[in-house]
Amino acid sequence: MTTNNTAAAWRANFSFAVTSLAVFLGFALAGCSTTGPSLFPVGETAQQQGAPAASTSSTKIAIAPIIGAPEKIATQLQAKLTGSMQSRNIAIASGAGASYTLRGYVVSAREKSGTRVSYIWDVTDTTGKKVNRISGEEIAAASTSKDPWASVNPALMGKISDKVATSLATWLPTQSA
C-alpha cells in the first residue's frame, strides 16, 4: 500500500512540475510580443494587428533558431521546416534582406495518451513587430523513455513543419504591396 501511495504521489508531483513548466514557458513566451499583452492568441494576421503589408513576390523569410527543443531536435525541425517552406515556394533568406523572421518555440510533455508537443511560430517584420502567429499541438506515441523529446520523431517533425508552412503559405498572399 505504501509503494502505491508513493508512486501516486510521485506521478502527481511530476505532472505538477510539467504543468508548471508549461505555464512558466507560456508566460515567458507571452513577453516576446512587442504588440502588447497577449497570451497565445491564435491565428492573428497582419490585418488584425494593423501591420504594413508586404509584397509576396519579393518576400523572403528568415528562420530564427528554434527555442525550447534540444539542439538535435531543433536542428532537424528547422531542416524539415525549410524543406516544407521551399516545397510551397516560400523564399527563405539566408542572410540580410528578409522581409520577415519566423521564430519558433516548442515544448514537449509526457501524458497518459502519449507525448504532447506544443508549438508557436511568430512571424515578425523587420522592426521586430509580431505580424502573425501560427500555433498548434501534436500528440506523439508514448515512449518508454522518461524524456518527452524521445517520442519526437522525423514523421512528427514533418507533420508540424507541413502545418506551419501551409499556414504561412496561406497567410503570405494576403500581404499586398
C-alpha positions in Angstrom: 0.0 0.0 0.0 2.8 2.4 0.8 4.5 1.7 -2.5 1.3 2.6 -4.4 0.9 5.8 -2.5 4.5 6.8 -3.1 4.1 6.1 -6.8 0.9 8.0 -7.0 2.5 11.0 -5.2 5.5 10.9 -7.5 3.2 10.9 -10.6 1.2 13.8 -9.2 4.3 15.8 -8.4 5.8 15.1 -11.8 2.5 16.1 -13.5 2.5 19.3 -11.4 6.1 20.0 -12.4 5.4 19.6 -16.1 2.3 21.7 -15.9 4.2 24.4 -14.0 7.0 24.4 -16.6 4.4 24.8 -19.4 2.7 27.7 -17.6 6.1 29.3 -17.0 7.1 29.0 -20.6 3.7 30.3 -21.6 4.2 33.5 -19.6 7.8 33.8 -20.8 6.7 33.5 -24.4 3.9 35.9 -23.9 6.5 38.5 -23.1 8.1 38.0 -26.5 5.5 40.1 -28.2 6.0 43.8 -28.9 2.4 44.4 -29.7 1.2 44.5 -26.2 0.0 42.0 -23.6 -1.4 38.8 -25.2 -1.2 35.2 -24.1 -1.2 32.8 -27.0 -3.6 34.4 -29.4 -4.2 32.0 -32.3 -4.4 33.0 -35.9 -3.6 36.7 -35.7 -2.9 38.2 -39.0 -1.2 41.4 -40.2 -4.6 43.0 -40.9 -5.8 42.3 -37.4 -2.7 43.9 -35.9 -2.6 46.8 -38.4 0.9 45.9 -39.7 2.1 47.2 -43.0 1.7 44.7 -45.8 4.5 43.3 -47.8 4.7 42.1 -51.4 4.8 38.3 -51.6 6.8 38.2 -54.9 9.9 39.5 -53.2 9.1 38.3 -49.7 11.9 36.4 -48.1 11.6 34.8 -44.7 14.5 34.2 -42.3 14.1 31.3 -39.8 15.5 32.1 -36.3 16.9 29.3 -34.1 14.1 27.2 -32.5 13.7 27.7 -28.8 12.6 25.0 -26.3 13.7 21.9 -28.0 17.0 20.1 -27.6 19.6 21.2 -30.1 19.5 18.0 -32.2 15.7 18.1 -32.5 15.7 21.9 -33.1 18.2 21.4 -36.0 16.1 18.6 -37.5 12.9 20.5 -37.1 14.4 23.6 -38.8 15.7 21.5 -41.7 12.2 19.9 -42.1 10.6 23.4 -42.0 13.0 24.7 -44.6 12.1 21.9 -46.9 8.3 22.3 -46.3 8.6 26.1 -47.0 10.6 25.5 -50.2 8.1 23.0 -51.4 5.4 25.7 -51.1 7.6 28.2 -53.0 8.3 30.4 -49.9 11.6 32.1 -50.3 14.0 31.7 -47.4 16.5 34.4 -46.6 20.0 33.1 -45.9 21.3 36.5 -44.6 20.2 40.1 -44.8 17.2 41.1 -46.9 14.5 39.2 -45.1 11.0 40.7 -45.1 10.0 38.6 -42.1 11.6 36.4 -39.5 9.9 33.2 -38.3 10.6 32.5 -34.6 9.7 29.1 -33.3 9.0 27.9 -29.7 8.4 24.2 -29.0 7.7 22.4 -25.8 7.1 18.7 -25.1 5.4 17.0 -22.2 4.5 13.3 -21.4 0.9 12.4 -20.9 -1.1 9.2 -20.4 -2.0 9.0 -24.1 1.5 9.9 -25.4 3.7 12.9 -25.6 2.1 16.3 -26.3 4.3 18.6 -28.5 3.1 22.2 -28.5 4.4 24.8 -30.9 4.2 28.5 -31.5 5.7 30.3 -34.5 5.7 34.1 -34.6 6.2 36.0 -37.8 7.9 39.3 -37.1 8.6 42.2 -39.5 11.9 44.0 -39.9 11.2 46.1 -36.9 10.6 43.0 -34.7 6.8 43.6 -34.5 4.7 40.4 -34.5 2.5 40.3 -37.6 1.3 36.7 -37.5 1.2 33.7 -35.1 0.9 30.1 -36.0 0.3 27.7 -33.1 -0.8 24.1 -32.5 0.0 20.9 -30.9 0.5 17.3 -31.9 0.4 14.0 -29.9 3.3 11.6 -30.4 3.0 7.9 -29.5 4.1 7.1 -25.9 7.7 6.1 -25.4 9.3 4.1 -22.6 11.8 6.9 -22.0 11.2 9.5 -19.3 12.4 12.1 -21.7 9.4 13.5 -23.6 11.6 14.5 -26.5 12.4 10.8 -27.2 8.9 10.5 -28.7 9.5 13.3 -31.2 10.4 11.5 -34.4 11.0 12.7 -38.0 7.4 12.0 -39.0 6.1 14.2 -36.3 8.5 16.9 -37.1 7.4 16.7 -40.8 3.8 17.0 -39.7 4.5 20.1 -37.7 6.6 21.6 -40.5 4.0 21.0 -43.1 1.2 22.6 -41.0 3.4 25.7 -40.3 4.5 26.0 -43.9 0.9 25.6 -45.2 -0.4 28.2 -42.8 2.5 30.6 -43.7 1.8 30.0 -47.5 -1.9 30.8 -46.9 -1.1 34.0 -44.9 1.6 35.4 -47.2 -0.6 36.2 -50.3 -2.9 38.3 -48.0 0.0 40.7 -47.6 -0.2 43.1 -50.6 2.1 45.8 -51.6 
